[in-house]
């Protein structure tokens, strides 16, 4: 893997992860307190697993069909 691709992916991850904190920090804090914290751990684990599989599918699709 080229270092440029890795840095691009890491940069996009940082950008997308930081976007909610910049765009609406008050709403994000409210949402975390009301929705995420009370959620059972198994639901959060399932959600994280689904996101990871989806992410791997996007990477595969992008590498396979994106050139």
N, C-alpha and C positions, 0 to 999 in steps of 0.2 A: 504494500500500500504506500502510496506517495504521501509524504509528510504534508503536502499542500491540501490533499483531500481530508486528512485527519484534522488539520487546523480549521478547515472550512466547516466541517461537521461540528467540532467543538465550539466554534464561534456561533454557529446557528443555534446550537443548544443553549448557550449562554444568553443569546439575544432573546430567544423565545421564552426561556425561563424568567428572564428579568422583566419582560414586557408587562405582565400584570402588576408587578410591584411599582412600576413607573406610571402606568396608565391610571390605576385606581387603587392605591394602597388601603384606603379606608374600607372600600367594599371587599377587598381581598381579606382583610383581617376579620370583618364581620362574617364572611362566608366560611373562613377557616373555623371560627368559633362555633358557628351554628350548624355546619354540615360535616366538616372533616373530623373535628375532635370527637364528637359523639358517635361517629360511625364505628361499627365493630371492626376489629383488626382484620378479620377474614375478608370483609368486603374491600378494605383498602388493599390487602394483598392481592385479591383477585383483580381489582382495577389496575394495579401496578403490573401484574402479569399480562393482562390484556394489552396494556399500552406497550410493553416490551415486545410482545409478539407482533403487534401492529407496526412498531418501529422497525423490526427486522424485516417484515414484509415490504415496507417502503424502501429500505436499503436494497433488498434483493431486486425489487422492481426497478429502482433507479439505476442500479449497476447493470442489470440485464437489458433494460429497454431504453435507458437514458443516454447511452453512449459512453 
